[in-house]
Amino acid sequence: MSPQKLPNSPAHRGPRRTPVHPPVPRSWAKPRQAKARWRIPRLLGLGVIMAGVASLSATAGALLAVSLSATPLQQQPLHQRDGQVFEQNSPISEAGTLRLPRLTRPVNILVLGIKVLTSDLDQVPPELQNLGYHALVNSFDGLSDSMLLLRFNPQTEQVVVLSLPRDTRTYVGGRLTKLNEANREGGPALTAESVSDLLGGVAIDRYVRINVQGVEKLIDALGGVTVTVPEAMKYQDDSQHLYINLKAGEQKLNGNQALQFLRFRYDSKGDIGRVQRQQMFMGAMTEQVVNPTTIARLPKILSVIQSNVDTNLSVEELLALMGYSAQVNRANVQMLMLPGSFSTHKEFKLSYWLPNYTGIDTLVGQYFGQGRQRDTATPEPSQVRIAIQDSTNNHAALQTLMQTLRESGYANLHLDKGLREPLPISRIVAQRGDMATAEILQRFLGVGEARVESTGDLDSDITIQVGEDWTAAQAGR
């Protein structure tokens, strides 16, 4: 199928939508000669850091020791014209006497996890030559293997995390390609423009980049993260020295194991399943990182951040974000995924995530508009697609739940695969961001907690993950 006939494609919708920033002339990075590309699963990126910044706020003043410059973690200064993309002259924070800086307005931060192999380079560092495999390189100039847009909104007291699949088919520098090409072709500025264009003009205020080595070192500096591996993961690629071997079940992962978990994409969901695992990992890390042991590890954490992160955030802005994150409740951290669908082999030779622009416009209006969230009409119960994932193995309680929902008009139900992780509290997951419907269901059922995440069934509007609180409620009747 040609791009012009493909529903939801940018070509089908006509010319590019106007970005929030006017076009800025630039000297794009010279493309490298085409080489055999070795597909490598993606890493989490700096979402890990942003998910855990609350743990650092109590000793945020220590960050000042890193450098006295305005942007001490900027490894590659932007060209003046590229810097205009991020409106760095537009303040996002203010400092006061005898208190930490505070966030003064909603701010959107583009987070990129970068992977570079020796096969990507024209000139390989001497220490990485003749290894016999394609080694990872400490660099920020490669493909964006993970992309997140974080919105810190002091007006709504929320943090929104939007996952952008790397295979998203969109315009990059005027041509249709995969979104992850933008960083390699034009760095964070071109990536920001491409994302802004994709989202219909959402402003990108700042950027953060982290390389793959930094993620592994950061997890080790934090002492590991406990997470439930949903299924056994096994994969081997000798050409990259990539070896993934994780058992299913709850376990504490060190840095190398965490990368295995985050990089695995060899299941039926491919890259989208990896995005879901990213969100699971961020949720687990957020809940574990705020504890006294993290404070003791702060010097090592700062050392990792300093050597493996590139960002145009200033010290004052970093402190403001840390202070804000420390005050945000878990219920107000909302994790979304760019609406879209998989391409088929009949449409394209390559695999793409095809954006759904109607869904994108709705999501942007609700979560990335200025001020309060935009009110949207709540769908009728019969229109809501509900998937049910059970963690209790209690067949009777599960059937009672389905009968209760059907009697209330929620007829579009289906059972998804069960959860390996036992849940003490049920989760009503707004898979596509419809928090209003999730809250209605939570109040109706009388158990659980409503969440905005993309960790449920991909084909649902709401995923109910049944926990022990539902079975206990039924036993008490």
CORPE-V733030 format. One record per pair of residues at least 6 apart in sequence whose C-alpha atoms are under 8 Angstrom apart, sorted by the first residue. I is the first residue (numbers start at 1). J is the second residue. Records with the same first field share a line. If there is no record, write none. Layout:
BEGIN
I=J  J
END
This chain:
BEGIN
1=346  347  348
2=347
3=9  11  12
4=11  12
5=12
6=12  347
8=354  355  356  357
9=169  170  354  355  356
10=16  170  171
16=171  197
17=197  198  200  201
18=197  200  201
19=193  196  197  200  201  202
20=196  197  200  201  202  203
21=85  193  201  203
24=81  82  84  85
25=81
26=81  82
28=185  186
29=184  185  186  187
30=185
31=184  185
32=121  122
35=119  120
36=119
37=119  120
40=263
41=145  262  263  264  265  271
42=115  145  146  262  263  264  274
43=113  145  146  212  215  259  262  263
44=113  146  215  259  262  263  278
45=111  112  113  114  145  146  147  209  210  211  212  215
46=111  112  113  208  209  210  215
47=111  148  282
48=215  282  285
51=282  283  285  286
52=285  286  289  290
53=321  322  325  326
54=290  322  323  324  325  326  327
55=289  290  291  294  295  326
56=294  295  298  322
57=319  322  323  326
59=295
60=319  322
61=319
63=302  315
64=315
66=72  302  306
69=315
70=314  315  316
71=311  312  313  314  315
72=314  315
73=305  306  309  310  311  312  313
74=309  310  311  312  313
75=309  310  311
76=310
82=189
83=189
85=189  192  193  204
86=189  203  204  205  206
87=205
88=205  206
92=103  104  105  106  107  317
93=101  102  103  104  105  316  317  320
94=101  102  103  104  316
95=101  102  316
100=319  320  323
101=316  317  319  320  323
102=319  320  321  323  324
103=154  317  320  321  324
104=154
105=153  154  155
106=151  152  153  154  155  370
107=151  152  153  204  205
108=149  150  151  152  203  204  205  206
109=149  150  151  204  205  206  207  208
110=147  148  149  150  192  204  205  206  207  208
111=146  147  148  149  150  207  208  209
112=144  145  146  147  148  207  208  209  210
113=144  145  146  147  209  210  211  212
114=139  140  141  142  143  144  145  146  209  210  211  212
115=136  137  139  140  142  143  144  145  211  212
116=136  137  138  139  140  141  142  143
117=134  135  136  137
118=124  128  134  135  136  137
119=134  135
120=142
128=135
132=239
133=238  239  240  241
134=239  240  241
135=240  241
136=212
138=211  212  213  308
139=211
140=209  210  211  310
141=183  184  187
142=183  184
143=180  181  182  183  184
144=166  180  181  182  183  184
145=166  180
146=164  165  166
147=163  164  165  166  180
148=161  162  163  164
149=160  161  162  163  164
150=159  160  161  162
151=158  159  160  161  368
152=158  159  160  321
153=159
154=324
155=371  372
156=371  372  373
157=328  332
158=328  332  333  334
159=325  328  332  333  334
160=333  334  335  336  367
161=333  334  335  336
162=335  336  337  338
163=275  335  336  337  338
164=337  338
165=271  272  275  337  338  353
166=178  179  180  271
167=178  179  180  271  351  352  353
168=178  179  180  352  353  354  355
169=176  177  178  179  352  353  354  355
170=176  177  178  179  194  198  355
171=177  178  179  194  197  198
172=178  179  181  182  190  191  194
173=182  190  194
178=352
179=191  194  195
182=188  190  191  194
183=189  190  191
188=207
192=204  207
196=202  203  204
199=360  361  364
200=361
202=364  368
206=311  312  313
207=311  312  313
208=309  310  311  312  313
209=309  310  311
210=308  309  310
211=308  309
213=308
214=304  305  307  308  309
215=255  259
216=254  255  256  258  259
217=255  304
218=255  301  304  305
219=225  254  255  258
220=254  255
221=297  300  301  304
222=289  294  297  301
223=254
224=252  253  254  255
225=252  253  254  258  284  285  288
226=250  251  252  253  284  285  288
227=250  251  252  253  280  281  284
228=248  249  250  251  420  421
229=246  247  248  249  250  251  261
230=248  249  419  420  421
231=247  248  249
232=245  246  247  248
233=244  245  246  247  248  261  264
234=243  244  245  246
235=242  243  244  245  264  266
236=242  243  244
237=243
243=260
244=257  260  261  264
245=260
246=257  260  261
249=420  421
250=421
261=277
262=274  277  278
263=274
264=274
265=271  273  274
267=273
276=454  455
277=455
279=335  453  454  455
280=455
331=450  451
333=452
334=451  452  453
335=452  453  454
336=431  432  433  452  453  454
337=432  454
338=355  360
339=355  356  357  359  360  432
340=353  354  355  356  357  359
341=353  354  355  356
342=351  352  353  354
343=351  352  353  354
344=351
345=351
363=433
365=373  374
366=373  374  375  376
367=373  374
378=436  437
379=437
381=408  409  410  411
382=409  410  411  412
383=410  412
384=410  412  461  462
385=412  413  459  460  461  462
386=410  412  413  414  460  461  462  463  464
387=413  414  415  416  456  457  460  461  462  463  464
388=413  414  415  416  463  464  465  466
389=415  416  417  418  419  463  464  465  466
390=398  417  418  419  465  466  467
391=418  419  420  421  422  423  465  466  467  468
392=422  423  466  467  468  471
394=471
397=470  471  474
398=466
402=413
405=411
416=457
419=465
422=467  468
423=466  467  468
424=467  468  469
425=447  448  449  466  467  468  469  470
426=447  448  449  464  465  466  467  468  469  470
427=448  449  450  451  463  464  465  466  467
428=438  439  441  442  448  449  450  451  462  463  464  465
429=438  450  451  452  453  454  455  456  462  463  464  465
430=437  438  450  451  452  453  454  461  462  463
431=452  453  454  455  456  457  458  460  461  462  463
432=452  453  454  461  462
433=452  453
434=452  461  462
435=450  451  452
438=450  451  462
439=450
442=448  449  450
447=469  470
448=467  469  470
456=462  463
457=463
END
